Amino acid sequence: MHLGKRIRTLVLAGALSLALAAPALAAGYTDLPSSHWAYDTMTKAASLGILQGTGDGRIDPSGTLSWGQFLVMLDRTFAPGSYENALATGLSWDQAGLQAALSSGLLLPEDGLAVTDGGSLSDPVTRQDAALLLGRVLPEGATASHSIWDFWFGTTQTATDASTFTDWDQMDAARQEAVAALAQAGVVQGQTDGSFGYADPLQRADAATLLVRVLDKVDQEHNGEEKTVTFHFVDSTTGAAILPDQRTTAAVGYSVSSAADTSGVGYYYDVTPYYSISTACDEYTLLFEPMTQAQIQEEQFWEKVDRGEATAEDYFLQDFWLQYPDENPRKYLLLFGSEDKRRFDSEEEAAAAMTTVSFPVWKLSSDGSKVGSTLSVTVHAAIAQDVVDIFTEIYNDPEQFPIYSVGGYAWRGDSATGEHNCGTAIDINANENFQVRDGQTLAGSFWDPAGSPYSIPEDGSVVRIFAEHGWSWGGDAWAWDSNPTEGYHDYMHFSYMGG
């Protein structure tokens, strides 16, 4: 059940630091789904300004890194001042990266690397050469210990005996030493084939992950040290500033949300994950989205409580709960006449509460063009207008998502616990939005938003509009994400009470 909280509590409890262009990051990258193994580390690297996108909303996780690109990422993480100074002399971005790495001691001429012995900065960097430089930055004696954030976000690592890598003997002593230290610290675990992949070109996802993991060790070593930071406060929907920038002193390891003064944010909710102050970043952008009407009403309710015009005991029966997802006493009262009743007792009782509504939809013609049409569905009378409003908004949205079938109320037996018995569940385009558990199909045929116009995209208008009206989508309501191979998903299914 959604537990509503007051804005001043949520703003302090949920802020995240995002460096650089916050609105672009908020939108995510088209080639970095949340199911990608490096999603968390690449997102964090981008948020701290270590890694940048490649254009067109992409970040290219599998792209090979050149020496120039890797050195710039290394500089941004561990010697940002040196890199800025090198750029200020007029050097190109990659030459500045090389110069900064040499002047800061991240790269030594005696390393014997091709990049300093006449090689090209456009040549790919190998995993063993990257390890050599990262091992130099790793705090001495670093172990696979973790901060509370590692456990919170599931990013904990384990120590590995590097000598067990199948290609261990193919590395020289200096690289063995660096790889061993990184493995002992939990930074590297090797490849799935049991090797380190010492001669493999370093990919962008690998580089971001290694840099972030080493940075975590560095930040742990400097935990509590104070630095000057600047906070930016941005409306995630428009990119506009909603508060003046704040320049203040904060300690490494301290939560960004606690370090920033968000008391003047007003009717905004933070919509980003949660990070702490890092040695690698001096500027942090906190993303907020405008509060929904329900959230504004909830805040106004607590203001009434503060003035003595309402009591906290009335909280769960306020109308704003009707716009929140999942089931709650206010929805029970609307649907069943009692705040304690959550389902109909019989088919006769349910049928008496139903009504049929019609609404506009887009359909695909034989030539693939979209034409306006009408569909009808039977739903609980108490939410009938809400259903009409939802489908009308979907119809009016620029996406013009095509719908050929809609299913609603269906009595599925006295013992059924789903919401179709209640007339509060809707199925859309059932064949192309299948029901699946751990990759095993239960109903329908598939879900392929990239290939089928009838499959419901997780970031499309249908999911968004239903959510704005307080409905849940079966595509991600009962699993960590929309990945059909893990957990239970019902991509056709939308429910008013989350069931």
C-alpha positions in Angstrom: 0.0 0.0 0.0 1.2 3.5 -0.8 2.0 5.4 2.4 1.6 9.0 1.8 4.0 11.4 3.5 4.3 15.1 3.8 6.4 17.0 1.2 8.9 18.2 3.7 9.6 14.6 4.8 9.9 13.3 1.2 12.1 16.0 0.0 14.6 15.2 2.7 14.3 11.5 2.3 14.6 11.1 -1.4 17.1 13.5 -3.1 19.9 12.5 -5.4 22.9 14.3 -6.8 23.1 14.5 -10.5 25.9 16.4 -12.2 25.9 18.0 -15.6 22.7 18.0 -17.7 20.2 16.7 -15.3 17.1 16.7 -17.5 18.9 14.5 -20.1 19.9 12.1 -17.4 16.4 12.0 -16.0 15.1 10.8 -19.3 17.6 7.9 -19.3 19.4 6.4 -22.2 17.7 4.4 -24.9 20.5 1.7 -24.9 20.8 1.4 -21.2 17.7 -0.4 -19.8 17.4 -0.8 -16.0 18.0 -4.5 -16.6 21.5 -3.9 -18.0 24.2 -5.3 -15.7 26.0 -2.0 -15.6 22.9 0.2 -15.3 23.7 1.4 -11.7 27.4 2.1 -12.2 27.0 3.8 -15.6 24.1 5.9 -14.3 26.3 6.9 -11.3 29.3 7.7 -13.6 27.1 9.9 -15.7 25.6 11.6 -12.7 29.0 12.5 -11.4 30.2 13.8 -14.7 32.7 11.0 -15.3 30.9 9.6 -18.3 28.9 11.4 -21.0 26.3 10.2 -23.5 27.3 9.6 -27.1 24.3 11.6 -28.6 20.8 10.8 -29.7 19.9 9.7 -26.2 22.5 6.9 -26.2 25.5 6.0 -23.9 26.9 3.0 -25.8 27.6 0.5 -23.0 29.4 -1.9 -25.4 31.5 0.7 -27.1 35.3 0.3 -27.1 37.2 3.0 -25.2 40.2 4.7 -26.8 43.2 5.8 -24.7 42.1 9.4 -25.0 38.6 8.6 -23.8 39.8 6.5 -20.9 42.3 9.0 -19.7 39.7 11.8 -19.7 37.4 9.6 -17.6 40.2 8.8 -15.3 41.1 12.5 -15.0 37.5 13.5 -14.4 37.3 11.0 -11.5 40.6 11.5 -9.8 42.2 14.7 -11.2 39.5 17.0 -12.4 41.5 20.2 -11.6 44.4 19.0 -13.7 42.2 18.2 -16.6 40.5 21.6 -16.5 43.9 23.3 -16.3 45.1 21.3 -19.3 42.1 22.3 -21.4 42.6 25.9 -20.5 46.0 25.8 -22.3 44.2 25.2 -25.6 44.9 21.5 -25.9 42.3 19.2 -27.6 40.2 17.2 -25.2 42.2 14.0 -25.7 45.6 15.7 -25.5 44.4 17.5 -22.4 43.5 14.1 -20.9 47.0 12.7 -21.6 48.7 15.8 -20.2 46.5 15.9 -17.0 47.1 12.2 -16.4 50.9 12.7 -16.7 51.0 15.9 -14.6 48.9 14.4 -11.8 50.8 11.1 -11.7 47.9 8.9 -12.8 50.1 7.9 -15.8 53.9 7.5 -15.6 56.3 7.5 -18.5 58.0 4.5 -17.0 54.8 2.5 -17.3 56.0 1.6 -20.8 52.6 2.1 -22.3 52.1 2.6 -26.0 50.2 5.8 -25.4 53.3 7.5 -24.0 55.7 5.8 -26.4 54.5 7.1 -29.7 51.2 5.4 -29.8 47.9 7.0 -30.8 45.3 8.3 -28.3 42.7 6.8 -30.6 44.0 3.2 -30.0 41.9 1.0 -27.7 42.9 0.6 -24.1 43.1 -2.9 -22.8 41.7 -4.2 -19.5 45.2 -4.9 -18.1 46.5 -1.4 -18.9 43.4 0.2 -17.4 43.9 -2.0 -14.3 47.5 -0.8 -14.0 46.4 2.9 -13.7 43.4 2.1 -11.5 45.6 0.1 -9.2 47.7 3.2 -8.7 44.6 5.2 -7.5 43.2 2.4 -5.3 43.9 3.2 -1.6 46.6 1.0 -0.1 45.2 -2.1 1.6 41.7 -1.5 0.2 39.4 -4.5 0.9 36.0 -5.6 -0.2 34.3 -3.7 2.6 31.2 -1.7 1.8 29.3 1.4 2.8 25.6 1.3 3.7 24.7 2.6 0.2 26.3 -0.5 -1.3 23.9 -2.7 0.7 21.0 -0.4 0.0 21.4 -0.5 -3.8 22.6 -4.1 -4.0 26.1 -3.1 -5.3 28.2 -5.1 -2.8 31.2 -7.0 -4.2 33.3 -9.8 -3.0 37.1 -10.3 -2.8 38.6 -12.5 -5.5 41.9 -14.3 -5.7 43.3 -12.9 -9.0 45.9 -15.7 -9.3 43.0 -18.0 -10.2 42.3 -16.1 -13.4 43.1 -18.4 -16.3 45.2 -15.7 -18.0 47.1 -14.6 -14.8 50.4 -15.9 -16.1 50.1 -13.9 -19.3 50.4 -10.6 -17.5 53.7 -9.0 -16.3 54.4 -8.4 -12.6 53.3 -4.8 -12.5 49.9 -5.6 -14.0 49.5 -8.7 -11.9 50.1 -6.6 -8.8 47.5 -4.1 -9.9 44.9 -6.7 -10.9 45.5 -8.6 -7.6 44.9 -5.4 -5.5 41.7 -4.6 -7.5 40.4 -8.1 -7.1 41.1 -8.2 -3.3 39.2 -4.9 -3.0 36.2 -6.4 -4.9 36.6 -4.0 -7.8 37.2 -6.8 -10.4 35.8 -10.3 -10.5 37.0 -11.5 -13.9 35.1 -12.8 -16.9 32.5 -15.5 -17.1 35.1 -17.8 -18.7 37.3 -17.6 -15.7 39.8 -15.2 -17.2 40.5 -11.5 -16.5 40.4 -10.8 -20.2 43.7 -9.0 -19.8 44.2 -8.2 -23.6 40.5 -7.4 -24.3 39.6 -3.9 -25.3 38.0 -2.0 -22.4 34.3 -1.3 -23.0 32.5 1.8 -21.8 30.4 -0.2 -19.3 33.5 -1.9 -17.9 35.3 1.4 -17.6 32.4 3.1 -15.8 32.0 0.2 -13.4 35.7 0.0 -12.6 36.0 3.8 -12.1 32.9 3.9 -9.9 34.1 1.0 -7.7 37.5 2.5 -7.2 36.0 5.9 -6.5 33.9 4.3 -3.8 37.1 3.0 -2.1 38.6 6.5 -2.4 35.5 8.1 -1.0 35.5 5.7 1.9 39.1 6.6 2.7 38.2 10.4 2.7 34.9 9.9 4.5 34.1 12.9 6.6 36.5 15.3 4.9 34.9 18.7 4.1 34.7 20.2 0.6 32.9 23.1 -1.0 30.0 22.0 -3.2 27.3 23.6 -5.3 23.7 22.4 -5.5 21.4 23.0 -8.4 17.6 22.4 -8.1 15.8 21.5 -11.3 12.3 20.8 -12.4 12.7 17.4 -14.1 9.9 18.0 -16.6 11.2 21.4 -17.9 14.8 21.6 -16.9 14.1 25.0 -15.3 15.7 26.0 -12.0 13.2 26.0 -9.1 15.5 27.4 -6.4 18.7 29.5 -6.5 21.9 27.6 -6.6 23.4 26.9 -3.2 27.1 26.9 -2.5 28.0 25.3 0.8 30.5 23.1 2.7 29.7 19.4 3.0 31.5 16.3 4.1 32.5 13.4 1.8 30.1 10.5 2.4 27.3 12.8 3.7 24.0 12.4 1.9 23.3 15.0 -0.8 19.7 15.5 0.4 20.8 16.3 3.9 23.6 18.6 2.8 21.3 20.6 0.5 18.7 23.0 1.9 15.4 22.0 0.1 13.1 23.8 2.5 12.0 26.3 -0.2 11.2 23.8 -2.9 7.5 24.1 -2.4 5.2 21.7 -4.3 7.8 19.4 -5.8 8.6 15.8 -5.1 12.1 14.5 -5.7 12.1 11.8 -8.3 15.7 10.7 -8.4 17.8 8.1 -6.5 20.0 8.8 -3.6 23.8 9.5 -3.5 26.3 10.9 -1.1 28.9 13.7 -1.5 31.9 12.3 -3.5 35.5 13.4 -3.9 35.0 13.4 -7.7 32.2 15.9 -7.9 31.8 19.5 -6.7 28.4 20.2 -8.3 25.1 18.3 -7.8 21.7 18.7 -9.4 18.7 17.6 -7.5 15.7 16.7 -9.7 12.2 17.4 -8.7 8.9 16.9 -10.5 5.8 19.1 -9.9 3.4 17.6 -7.4 0.3 16.0 -8.7 -3.1 17.3 -7.6 -3.4 14.4 -5.1 0.0 15.3 -3.6 -1.0 18.9 -3.3 -4.3 17.9 -1.6 -2.3 15.6 0.8 -0.1 18.5 1.8 -3.1 20.8 2.3 -4.7 18.1 4.5 -1.6 18.1 6.8 -1.7 21.9 6.9 -5.3 21.6 8.1 -4.2 19.2 10.8 -1.5 21.7 11.9 -4.3 24.3 12.2 -6.6 22.0 14.1 -9.1 21.9 11.3 -8.7 18.1 10.8 -7.3 15.1 12.7 -4.7 12.6 11.7 -7.3 9.8 12.2 -9.0 11.1 9.0 -5.9 10.7 6.9 -6.7 7.4 5.1 -10.2 8.5 4.2 -9.2 11.6 2.3 -10.1 11.9 -1.4 -6.5 12.2 -2.6 -6.1 8.5 -1.9 -8.3 7.8 -4.9 -5.5 9.0 -7.1 -2.8 6.9 -5.5 -2.0 3.4 -6.8 -2.8 0.2 -4.9 -5.6 -0.5 -2.6 -6.5 1.7 0.4 -9.5 2.3 2.7 -10.7 5.3 0.7 -10.9 3.2 -2.5 -12.7 0.4 -0.5 -15.3 3.0 0.7 -15.8 4.2 -2.9 -16.2 0.7 -4.4 -17.8 -1.4 -1.7 -19.4 1.1 0.7 -17.1 0.2 3.6 -13.5 1.1 4.4 -13.0 -2.5 5.6 -14.3 -4.4 2.5 -12.0 -5.1 -0.4 -14.0 -7.5 -2.7 -17.6 -8.3 -3.6 -19.2 -11.3 -1.8 -21.0 -12.7 -4.8 -21.4 -12.4 -8.6 -24.9 -11.0 -8.1 -23.5 -8.2 -5.9 -20.7 -7.4 -8.3 -23.0 -7.4 -11.4 -25.3 -4.9 -9.8 -22.4 -2.4 -9.4 -21.3 -2.5 -13.0 -22.0 -0.3 -16.0 -20.8 -0.2 -19.6 -19.0 2.8 -21.0 -17.7 3.8 -24.5 -14.7 5.8 -25.5 -12.6 6.8 -28.5 -9.6 4.7 -29.6 -7.2 4.6 -32.5 -7.2 1.5 -34.6 -4.8 0.4 -37.3 -6.2 0.0 -40.8 -5.0 -2.6 -43.3 -2.4 -0.1 -44.8 -1.0 0.6 -41.3 -2.6 4.1 -41.0 -4.4 5.0 -37.8 -8.2 5.7 -37.8 -10.5 6.8 -35.1 -13.0 4.3 -33.7 -14.9 3.4 -30.5 -14.7 0.6 -28.0 -16.8 -0.3 -24.9 -16.0 -2.0 -21.7 -17.9 -3.0 -18.5 -16.4 -1.6 -15.3 -17.5 -0.6 -11.8 -19.9 2.3 -12.0 -17.9 4.2 -9.4 -14.9 4.5 -11.7 -16.7 4.6 -15.0 -16.0 8.3 -15.7 -12.4 7.8 -14.7 -12.1 5.0 -17.3 -13.6 7.2 -20.0 -11.3 10.0 -19.1 -8.2 7.7 -19.2 -9.0 6.4 -22.7 -9.9 9.8 -24.0 -6.5 11.1 -22.8 -4.8 8.1 -24.5 -6.7 8.9 -27.7 -5.8 12.6 -27.6 -2.1 11.9 -26.8 0.3 12.5 -29.7 1.5 8.8 -29.5 -2.0 7.7 -30.8 -1.5 4.2 -29.3 -3.7 1.8 -31.3 -6.2 -0.4 -29.3 -8.2 -3.2 -30.9 -9.5 -4.9 -27.7 -10.3 -3.9 -24.1 -11.5 -6.3 -21.4 -13.0 -5.3 -18.1 -15.4 -6.9 -15.6 -15.5 -10.7 -15.7 -16.7 -12.8 -12.7 -14.0 -15.5 -12.5 -15.4 -17.5 -9.6 -16.3 -16.9 -5.9 -12.7 -17.7 -4.8 -11.0 -15.5 -7.4 -9.0 -12.6 -5.8 -8.2 -10.6 -8.9 -9.8 -7.3 -9.7 -11.7 -8.4 -12.8 -14.3 -9.7 -10.3 -14.5 -6.1 -9.0 -14.7 -4.3 -12.4 -11.6 -2.4 -11.5 -9.2 -4.2 -13.9 -8.7 -3.6 -17.6 -6.8 -5.7 -20.2 -5.6 -4.0 -23.4 -4.5 -5.8 -26.6 -4.2 -9.2 -24.8 -2.3 -11.1 -27.5 0.5 -8.6 -27.9 0.9 -7.9 -24.1 1.2 -11.4 -22.6 1.0 -12.6 -19.1 4.2 -14.3 -18.1 6.0 -15.7 -15.1 9.8 -16.2 -15.2 9.7 -16.4 -19.0 6.8 -18.9 -19.1 3.8 -17.6 -21.0 0.5 -17.9 -19.2 -1.8 -15.9 -21.5 -1.3 -14.0 -24.8 1.6 -14.6 -27.1 4.4 -12.0 -26.5 5.3 -8.4 -25.5 7.5 -6.6 -28.0 7.1 -2.8 -27.8 9.9 -2.3 -30.3 8.4 -4.6 -32.9 4.7 -4.5 -32.4 2.5 -1.4 -32.4 0.0 -3.1 -30.1 2.5 -3.9 -27.4 2.4 -1.3 -24.6 5.7 0.5 -24.0 6.8 0.9 -20.4 7.6 4.6 -21.1 4.6 5.3 -23.4 1.4 7.2 -23.0 -0.8 4.3 -21.9 1.3 3.4 -18.8 1.8 7.1 -18.0 -1.8 8.1 -18.2 -3.1 5.2 -16.2 -0.5 6.0 -13.5 -1.6 9.6 -13.4 -5.1 8.4 -12.5 -3.8 6.1 -9.7 -3.8 2.8 -11.6 -1.0 0.2 -11.6 0.4 -1.6 -14.7 1.0 -5.3 -14.5 4.1 -4.9 -16.5 6.1 -3.8 -13.5 3.7 -3.7 -10.5 4.9 -7.1 -9.1 8.5 -7.2 -10.2 11.6 -5.0 -10.0 11.3 -3.9 -13.6 9.5 -4.9 -16.9 11.9 -7.7 -17.8 9.7 -10.6 -18.9 12.3 -13.3 -18.0 12.2 -12.6 -14.3 9.2 -12.5 -12.0 5.5 -12.2 -12.8 4.3 -9.7 -15.4 0.9 -9.1 -16.9 1.6 -6.5 -19.6 -2.0 -6.2 -20.8 -3.3 -5.5 -17.3 -4.1 -2.3 -15.5 -5.7 -2.3 -12.1 -7.2 0.4 -9.9 -6.2 -1.3 -6.6 -2.9 -2.8 -7.8 -4.1 -6.4 -8.1 
